[in-house]
Amino acid sequence: MRGFCRHVAAGAREGQGRIRGRGAAAGHRRFRFHRRAFRHGGHIPGVPGLGLHVLVRRSAAGAVPAAGAVRRLAGRQVRRTPGPCRGAFSRRLRLVLLLSQGPADRYGRAFHPYDGDTVGGRGARRRGEYRKGPGPDMNDNTKNYDAVIIGAGPGGLSAGLGLARRGWKVLIAEKNPCPGGNCTARDYGGYVFDLAVHQLTGIGGGGMCAEILKEYGIFDKVEFRQVNPFLVVDMPDRSYRLPGDREGLRSELKKDFPEDAADIDRMLDGLATLKKDALISQRLLYGSNRIVDSMVMRTAGLAGLASFPFTFPWGIASRMHVGADAMLGRWIKNPRLRAVMHSSWIYLGLPPRRLSGVMMNVFAAMQHMEHSYYPVGGSHLLAAAFAGAIEERGGEILLDAPVKRIILEGGRAAGVELADGRTFRAGTVISNADARHTYSSLLGPGEVPARFARGLARMKPSMGPFRVCLGLDYDVSRNGLEEHEYMIYPGYDHEETYAAMERGEPAAVSAYSPTRISPELAPPGHSTLILTTLLPWKPERDWRGREEEVAAAMIAAVERKRLPGLSSHIKVKKIMTPGDLNRLTNADGGSMYGWSNEPGQVLTFRMSPKSPVKGLYHAGHWTRPGTGVTTAILSGWMLANRLNDWRGKVLDRIV
Ligand SMILES: Cc1cc2nc3c(=O)[nH]c(=O)nc-3n(C[C@H](O)[C@H](O)[C@H](O)COP(=O)(O)OP(=O)(O)OC[C@H]3O[C@@H](n4cnc5c(N)ncnc54)[C@H](O)[C@@H]3O)c2cc1C
């Protein structure tokens, strides 16, 4: 350590209350520089980042004289509140500020399961794809934490940030070389492909996820762009436009189904009420807090808030077991119109008759009433914002660090052991990993209560994605794909389509071009096109060997329906099978949404965030409330609240 760092450390050791000398002034300047760098997305063009590591330990007398100065200078609020770990380590304060390249720099780089460049490419700096920085010093494997989190997917990152901002000492161990789980991307010769995400709900209209990101202080670190116009459903006989706003949707549907005009009005009113009821019922799921209460206030008013739970929309509870098609059938008689309205079932993984009605219809209401959004530059930048904020609050993220085992002591989770043998101890262990992986690979058979293990074996995971990512030498959004997304179906019977998918046929294909919203993902004048379908996967039924054939069928379907001559424009083609996803994130069967979204496996019926193994918790799409990036973020936020709130502690004893 030189200059300022040396002075701070010396001051802390000697119990001095002041920072003196030229080194201190240099330190001031350096902190200002790094703070500026962070505000500019982690990088100030043309100015090389400077390494800065400050280590402050509590002196023998128990005072930390320079730590306050460090916090003020850094402009960071690093609070220490007692977490559940009260070992010898908690008597010392270790403040590690790693700002050598700015947090977004270190985590904004792209990653994907296929071969190819993880860094570089045209415009890489602008996109925030930088080489991995030094990361925290993790050689000391005797360290204790308040919480260790397995997996840095959106659920794990959200739980980590929720706890770190309350002063918990958090370590996240991620098996891949970058954080984000499904929120990652990769650059192939100038074309950037997201691993998964193409639209996020809960961001527009004061959505809950937006409020959580604001509470976390990272909402303005990512630019969310509205996905509008939104969706076109291509049926064999004709196409339907489904805009992302309520009045637009009403007029388009009435144009296409004039004889169902009254039903369409009834449906839109019904969806609005359902969405409102779903919001109010969040109070039961998450308890009362600033975000939930202000949303309930907005939808139910002060009287509604004050009289909760008597004003709880009990109707929604009675509809939890109803399938999506049956629920929509209460408002709409025409099965064709229902099939069109539910065309985005692919994004919840089950056809409307088997899919949870509350889940599908709230999703439809959010998509078509308050728009969907895309994080400009790629979803890995959202993960980067989380990772940066976690480190900023003293949390540590360990990459390339697969967890091999959850350590139990006296039947209680007490830490994790990594594949390389290092162990990290903590009072609380949170698994963001696949539920089956957690209970069958990270815990031994005798360590999981038998009844719980049997229940887990009965649960059904969702299907996996088969995805073809294309880099094209022309702009598809000006040559046939003017809307955000096209769903190409073989017919109006979604059950039949799903049955074909279960047989391994890419029966329905979604096609969208991310460069329509975020042109910087491809070279100028070029574009990216993502084709997705659902296919089952098992280790013994891998798609390797058949993948080119399936991809060719998907490309041909889009070529026939929308983009004649598409094949001649392909510069880059990358295929992702459910098996790739399994290898990348340990997702059971390459499942893309955690448990399948049938009525008995969503919302309150999904796995509790609290494990039957003491000290172990879950965050992410395998636990409540369900599927999707914003929902996984919600689950992490909900868990952090629960672990910090007296009501959560009471819940922990009974649920
Ligand atoms: C193709 C596809 C498209 C999708 N499109 C969208 C979309 O447009 N919008 C949307 O909202 N959602 C979408 N989803 C769903 C969304 O991506 C997921 O629901 C969400 O990412 C779940 O987040 P998570 O934190 O629960 O898990 P994940 O994102 O899966 O993260 C889990 C993390 O745990 C890590 N891990 C697992 N095991 C270990 C271990 N032993 N040790 C250390 N780390 C481990 C994994 O590497 C991973 O990083 C899509 C999913 C797919 C696959």
PDBQT file of the ligand as one rigid body, heavy atoms in Angstrom, charges set to zero:
ROOT
HETATM    1  C1  LIG A 701     -33.478 -18.744 -22.685  1.00  0.00    +0.000 C 
HETATM    2  C2  LIG A 701     -34.099 -18.049 -21.534  1.00  0.00    +0.000 A 
HETATM    3  C3  LIG A 701     -34.814 -16.880 -21.759  1.00  0.00    +0.000 A 
HETATM    4  C4  LIG A 701     -35.365 -16.188 -20.688  1.00  0.00    +0.000 A 
HETATM    5  N1  LIG A 701     -35.967 -14.986 -20.929  1.00  0.00    +0.000 NA
HETATM    6  C5  LIG A 701     -36.368 -14.234 -19.891  1.00  0.00    +0.000 A 
HETATM    7  C6  LIG A 701     -36.841 -12.918 -20.103  1.00  0.00    +0.000 A 
HETATM    8  O1  LIG A 701     -36.867 -12.415 -21.217  1.00  0.00    +0.000 OA
HETATM    9  N2  LIG A 701     -37.273 -12.215 -19.024  1.00  0.00    +0.000 N 
HETATM   10  C7  LIG A 701     -37.234 -12.734 -17.763  1.00  0.00    +0.000 A 
HETATM   11  O2  LIG A 701     -37.620 -12.044 -16.812  1.00  0.00    +0.000 OA
HETATM   12  N3  LIG A 701     -36.778 -13.979 -17.534  1.00  0.00    +0.000 NA
HETATM   13  C8  LIG A 701     -36.328 -14.737 -18.557  1.00  0.00    +0.000 A 
HETATM   14  N4  LIG A 701     -35.835 -15.990 -18.333  1.00  0.00    +0.000 N 
HETATM   15  C9  LIG A 701     -35.885 -16.559 -16.978  1.00  0.00    +0.000 C 
HETATM   16  C10 LIG A 701     -34.840 -15.951 -16.081  1.00  0.00    +0.000 C 
HETATM   17  O3  LIG A 701     -33.616 -15.891 -16.749  1.00  0.00    +0.000 OA
HETATM   18  C11 LIG A 701     -34.711 -16.761 -14.792  1.00  0.00    +0.000 C 
HETATM   19  O4  LIG A 701     -35.983 -16.961 -14.229  1.00  0.00    +0.000 OA
HETATM   20  C12 LIG A 701     -33.831 -16.025 -13.781  1.00  0.00    +0.000 C 
HETATM   21  O5  LIG A 701     -32.561 -15.779 -14.313  1.00  0.00    +0.000 OA
HETATM   22  C13 LIG A 701     -33.698 -16.840 -12.522  1.00  0.00    +0.000 C 
HETATM   23  O6  LIG A 701     -32.737 -16.257 -11.704  1.00  0.00    +0.000 OA
HETATM   24  P1  LIG A 701     -32.068 -17.075 -10.516  1.00  0.00    +0.000 P 
HETATM   25  O7  LIG A 701     -31.235 -16.122  -9.748  1.00  0.00    +0.000 OA
HETATM   26  O8  LIG A 701     -33.088 -17.835  -9.786  1.00  0.00    +0.000 OA
HETATM   27  O9  LIG A 701     -31.171 -18.223 -11.203  1.00  0.00    +0.000 OA
HETATM   28  P2  LIG A 701     -30.028 -18.232 -12.282  1.00  0.00    +0.000 P 
HETATM   29  O10 LIG A 701     -30.076 -17.047 -13.159  1.00  0.00    +0.000 OA
HETATM   30  O11 LIG A 701     -30.091 -19.575 -12.926  1.00  0.00    +0.000 OA
HETATM   31  O12 LIG A 701     -28.694 -18.173 -11.401  1.00  0.00    +0.000 OA
HETATM   32  C14 LIG A 701     -28.277 -19.237 -10.580  1.00  0.00    +0.000 C 
HETATM   33  C15 LIG A 701     -26.786 -19.087 -10.371  1.00  0.00    +0.000 C 
HETATM   34  O13 LIG A 701     -26.315 -20.098  -9.468  1.00  0.00    +0.000 OA
HETATM   35  C16 LIG A 701     -25.049 -20.563  -9.956  1.00  0.00    +0.000 C 
HETATM   36  N5  LIG A 701     -24.770 -21.884  -9.400  1.00  0.00    +0.000 N 
HETATM   37  C17 LIG A 701     -25.483 -23.022  -9.571  1.00  0.00    +0.000 A 
HETATM   38  N6  LIG A 701     -24.902 -24.031  -8.883  1.00  0.00    +0.000 NA
HETATM   39  C18 LIG A 701     -23.813 -23.520  -8.260  1.00  0.00    +0.000 A 
HETATM   40  C19 LIG A 701     -22.804 -24.062  -7.407  1.00  0.00    +0.000 A 
HETATM   41  N7  LIG A 701     -22.795 -25.351  -7.034  1.00  0.00    +0.000 N 
HETATM   42  N8  LIG A 701     -21.816 -23.245  -6.964  1.00  0.00    +0.000 NA
HETATM   43  C20 LIG A 701     -21.790 -21.931  -7.313  1.00  0.00    +0.000 A 
HETATM   44  N9  LIG A 701     -22.725 -21.366  -8.133  1.00  0.00    +0.000 NA
HETATM   45  C21 LIG A 701     -23.720 -22.151  -8.593  1.00  0.00    +0.000 A 
HETATM   46  C22 LIG A 701     -25.238 -20.584 -11.453  1.00  0.00    +0.000 C 
HETATM   47  O14 LIG A 701     -24.015 -20.629 -12.143  1.00  0.00    +0.000 OA
HETATM   48  C23 LIG A 701     -25.996 -19.275 -11.668  1.00  0.00    +0.000 C 
HETATM   49  O15 LIG A 701     -25.124 -18.201 -11.842  1.00  0.00    +0.000 OA
HETATM   50  C24 LIG A 701     -35.252 -16.703 -19.377  1.00  0.00    +0.000 A 
HETATM   51  C25 LIG A 701     -34.542 -17.880 -19.145  1.00  0.00    +0.000 A 
HETATM   52  C26 LIG A 701     -33.945 -18.544 -20.202  1.00  0.00    +0.000 A 
HETATM   53  C27 LIG A 701     -33.130 -19.761 -19.922  1.00  0.00    +0.000 C 
ENDROOT
TORSDOF 0
